[in-house]
Amino acid sequence: MNNRLLAVGIILCIVSLAFIGTVQAQTITPGVRPGMVFDYHLSSNWSSSDPYDSVPQDLVIVNQTSHVEIRISEVNSTHVTTANICYFHDGTSTLDRGAINLYTGEVTNLQASGSYGFAAIIGANLNVGARIHPNGDDTLTILDTATRNYESGARTTNHVRITDNNQESGYIGTRDLYFDKETGILVEQVDKTETTTTPSSVVKITWKLDSVIGADNWVVPEFPVLTVVPLLLAAIAFATIVYKKKSK
């Protein structure tokens, strides 16, 4: 269980950021509010040039994860506090609590041990070129904005990319994060690590938002009622005609 907690903690610490005290002019506005609940599905893929190579242990643990639930507990002008529940296929779960500083990206753990905060929340309505943490030292900016489709509905997203090309260690790492523009919450994350040494391998871990609770402006598309009624009437009429023909 300790290894599982550690691996889940690494996953939940999505962006590792340090604090610096430089004051920037950019203003960050929280887009989430207490009571919102975001549910994520995790998936992974792995391939290796060595047919006898073993699946990395971290991926085994990811595949044991049923889903991750992020509950927004408290929100103020600078911090968002969350309760992070990780559910496993064997029926067990873990609960962690933490707070993210929207200006610096610094995550504070609110439990004595085994606790990891959720770092994948940024300010709302950021534009292309804006820093996601104006007082932090990560210098990450919004690369582009586009509409993407999810189980919870189509959303306008802000895209951030982190790359780590380590030629000496022989790996290339890419992390693409897509944040809902209106709320600043993560809707998708794709981590891809390619090992260039022998045997070569590719690891891919994906987070996707499945469902949302408590967001009035987050409407999951449903089949329109006005469309259902005419179709139902048409189906009944068709069935009646067929029945009459068979009777004759």
N, C-alpha and C positions, 0 to 999 in steps of 0.2 A: 504493500500500500504506500510506503514512503516513496518508492520509485515512481509510482503512479502519480502521487501528489506533486512530485518534483516536475515530472513531464507536463502535467496539466498546468502547473505554475509557469513553466517556460512558455507554453502556448498562450496563456492569458496575458503574460507580459509581452504584448505584441510589439510595442515600440519601447526600446530601452533608452531612456533620456535622463540627462543630468540637469541640475539646476544652476543657473547663473543669475545674478541680480541686475542685469542690465535692463533698464526701463525702455520700452519701445512705444511708439505712438499708436500702433495698431490696437484697436479695441476688439476684444473677443466677447461674443454674446452666446450664452448657453442656449441650445435649442431643445434639449430634453427637459423633462420635468418629473418630479416624484410621482411614482405610481406606474410609470411606463415599464413594460417588460419586453425584452427582445430575446428571441429564441433562435439559436444557431445550430446548423448541422455541419459536422466535420467529415471530410473524406480525404483519402490519401491514395497516391499512386507511387509505385517504385519499380525501377527496372535496372538491371545490371548486365554488364558484358560477360560476367562469370555466371554460368548456369547453376553453380553450386554455392553461390553467395547467399548469405542469410539476410532476411528482412530486418532492417534496423529496429531496435527495441522501441524507439520513440514512435515509430509508425504502428507497431503492434498495439501500443497504448492508445493511440489516436483511434484506431479501428475498434477498440473496446469502448469508446465513448459514444453514447447514444445521442446526446445533445447537450448544449451549454445554454443556460438561461442567465441573462443579465438583467437585474432589477435595479431601477433607478431609485435610490433611497432619499437622497438630499441633493439640492442644487442651490448654489448661490452665485454671485457674480464671478467667482474665480474657480470654484471647485465643484466636481460632481462626485457624489459618493454612491457606490454600487454594492449590491450583494450578488456574488457570482456563484451559481450552482452548476456543478458538472455532474451529469447523470451518466451512469455506465450501464452497459447491456446486462450485467449480472445483477442489476437491481440496487446497487449501492450508489451513493452520491457524496460529493464533497461541497462544503460551503465556505467561501472566502469573502472577506469584506475589504474594500479599499477605496481610496479617493484619488482622483486625477486632477492635477492643477492644469486648467485649460491654457494658461499662459506659458507655462514652462514645460509641460509634459511630464512633470515629476509625479510618480505614483507613490502614495503612502499606504502601507499595509496597516489594517486596523485590527488585526488579530495577532496574538503573541507568537504563534508558530504556524508554519505551513500555510501562510496566507499570502495571496498574490492579488494585487489590484488589477483592474481592467483599464488598459491604457488607450484603447481604440475609441476614444471620444474626443472630438475637436469642436471648435466653435461653429455656430450656425452661419449659413449664407456667406461663406468665404468665396472669394473670386479667384480666377486663374492668376497665378503669380504671388498670391498672398502666402505668408508663412503660417503654418498651422500652429506653431508655438512661438509667438513673437519674442518672448523673454527666455526661451530655451536656447540650447546650443546645437540643436540638430539641424537647423537651417532648412528643414524640409518645406517645400512649397507645393501649392496646387498646380499640377501639370496641365490638366484639362478637365472639362465638365461635359458630361454626356448622360443620356437617359439609358438606364439598364433595367432589365426585367428580372423579377424575383418572385418567389412563391407568395410573398407578402404584397406584391404589386409592383408596377413600374415606378422607378424613382430617379430623380435627377441626382447624379453622384459627382463628387469631387475626387479626382484620382491623384494618389501620391505613390511614388515609387522609391524604394530603397535598394541599392545595389551594393554588393560586396564581392569584388573580384580579387581573390588571393592567389596569385600565381605560384607563390612559394609553397603554399599548402595544397595547391592543385584543386581548387574548387571555385565555382562561380555561383553566387547567390543573388536571387532577385525576389523582392517582396513588393507585390502590387496591392495597395489598399484602396478601397472604394468607400467613401463616406457619404451618407445621405446629406445632400446639401442643406436641406431645410432644418434638420435636427443635429447634424454633426456626428451621428452614430455610425459605426461600421456596418456596412451591408454585405461586403464581400472582401475576402483577403486570399491571395494566392501566393504561397511560398514555393519557390522552385530552386533547388540546389543541384548543380551538376558537378560531379567529381571527374576531373580530367586525368587523374592518375589511373594506373592499371590495378584492378579492374575499374573501368569507368561505370558510373551510375547516375541515375536521375531520380530525385526525390521531389514529390509535389504534394503539398498539403493545402487544402482549400476550406475556408470558412464561408458559409452562405447563410444569410438571414432567412429563416423560414416563416416566422410569424411575429406579429406585433400586437401588444395589448396596451390600451390606454392612450393611444395617439389618435385624436379626433381627425387630424388631417391626413391620416394614413389609411386610405380606403382600399381594401382588397377588392379587385374587380370581381363582380358577380354577374351571372347571366341575367340580363335585364328582364324585369317582370313584364314590361310592356311587350317584350318579344315573346315571352313564354305564353301569354294568353292567346294571341292569334294562332300560334303554332298548335296549342292544345285544341282550340276550336277546329282548326283545319284537320287535325288528326281524328277528332271525333266525327267530323263530316265525312272524311274518307272512309272510316271504319263503317259508318252507316250505309254508304253507297255499296261497299263491298258486300255487306251483310244482305242487302236487298237483292243484289244480283244473284248471290248464292241461293237465296230463298226462291227466286223465280226459276 
